[in-house]
Amino acid sequence: MNAHRVDKLFDLAVTHVEEHNLEFLCNQFIHSYVFVTAQQEDGSLAGAYVSSDRARKDKVFFVEIA
């Protein structure tokens, strides 16, 4: 119910680059507890913040849309 407050629930200023396989990424989306899209200043889609029900208390992942 608080997924829209991703900036309040997680410190988005702290970043850490991780590499995961496609299966891991798909599971984050399929089992997402947090799923929030992010827009660029021009209104286009920048990416999505996503976190599975298992990872939701530890971290949120940002998946950039190129």
Secondary structure by P-SEA (a helix, b strand, c coil): cccccccccccccbbbbbbbcaaaaaaaaaaccbbbbbbcccccccbbbbbcccccccbbbbbbcc
